[in-house]
């Protein structure tokens, strides 16, 4: 019964991921990660013996422990990489904000200084025509 | 030999209106105000005094604003940057004291300090951070500083963008780059208005202490690359 539940969850997850990628709401590495999670859920629900086999090899007497430890560590690793990505984004936003302020000031400045020469050129041209 | 004065400002219209005329009259350096997404008249006041004003579209905090000025200085080819607070705490007259120490010693960074302004609690905090980092500087948070060309380069780096305050993190970065830091005692005015950004409420203090401690601990054993 549990296997069936996990199979359903895995299938819904993979369909959702594919849908999100199709709608452009999730991209590249994130989609790959979540598809892998969904696929392993499906595989493990169909062949639950895999866990028992690996646990026996590693000398773990109670196989579900292996499953729980593995999944919790995967979640922790994922959260750590998420915070690293957020830090990178924060740095990019900060530097972009700074650059934007500098460029904005540079754009506004020539306007005010260029106006005067433009004005002073005009009368000369008029006098040439006249 | 061009010098740029960088003043980060968040809602400092009243204080700037008092500081700018004095500053422009006292020194002949270029001045740029970094308007850290203020909600008051800061930008208008600065423009009225015919001083350059960079407005950040997103609030970055005091260090993020200061770094904007430093990056601009690096780009525009200034040889020194002097940072000061907008609240009138730092006196334009004292700029010469910084400059003199800079010229007479070969320090890359000169910090204007006013040790007696430190409260007991602050002194204790500084002692703790100094113990963690082996920085031998009296006043860790003074915003009255002169940076030379090498320091400007170090502080415009991407790594410096991840800092949150112009204090221990900045000093560590400078020391690790092998730069020398000098101190000069200066006179400081009491804050005209408003309080310190860092030491304003207990929750903020706690957050600051935890963040800075983490930064210090993460930097233990990182020797300067001289």
Interface residues (C-beta under 8 A of the other chain):
Chain A: X87 X90 X91 X93 X94 X95 X97 X98 X99 X100 X101 X102 X104 X105 X109
Chain B: X34 X52 X53 X54 X55 X56 X57 X58 X60 X64 X67 X68 X71 X72 X75 X158 X161 X162
